[in-house]
Amino acid sequence: MMEGNPILTKPLVQALRSEIRSALAELRQRQQAIGLLALVIASEDPAIQVYLASQRRIAENLGLPVQVVDVGPEVTQAALTSTLTELSASHQVAGIVLELPLAGHLDSEAALSAISGHKDVEGLGPYNLSLLAAGREGEALLAPTPLACLTLAETQVALQGTRVAVIGSGRTVGKPLIWMLLNRGATVTVCTPHTRDLAELLSEVEVIFLAAGKPKLIGPELVRPHHVIIDAGINFVEDRLVGDADAALYPLVRSYSPVPGGVGTLTGLLLFRNYIQALRWGMAHGG
């Protein structure tokens, strides 16, 4: 059976790496010591170790300084807030990543609110999300995963005026993705577990974004030959990483982003591009 038409990420990855390296070289000419990226862990979730390893690998490849701050899964909300506040105030720290999900007893909204908006390189705090929702993307650090989704989609279609569907409206991917799509002039349909007549609805759109975190969320019966599938799902099935799309639909659509090798491939680099923006802001404002 044919594999369909996977969206190639290699050219995008190469361009991003080149952009980040050039920007870093320019920043180091201006200031020899640059602020580090703090990776904060407050959970025992095994998926976090996967993200952490990827982030450290990218940082090492780019020659960027990182520091892992593991406060432990038993940390109190107050202690986590205090740690994030201290990191936000530190002149040695240019960017902060709060690795999600947090331990079950912790409030992620409160924790993200403790991170300075200019050091929130994942773009998930209220400062950056409010700028995004207001259509002021040029002033914000944009969440890397939904931005990766858009970057891949734009290799296939011009989003302005295009009908798209977003399945999954979660805090970290779906909601910021919806705002980004609206800012680009797309016609957006948001689908939930309660959406009726899904097959008929999807037949009218050109791009389907998957961001629900549910394996085999859509299968061959829901797609058409004109569809572009952008899959941001992260699921582990029998110790294997899969997306939200059933791989059986791949030969039936115009193009798709594979999992692994698609959205996630760009997400890490886009996070480090945000870090470069945070470095620039810190240099301009004294940390």
Order of alpha helices (4+ residues) and beta strands (2+ residues): alpha-beta-alpha-beta-alpha-beta-alpha-alpha-alpha-beta-alpha-beta-alpha-beta-beta-beta-beta-beta-alpha
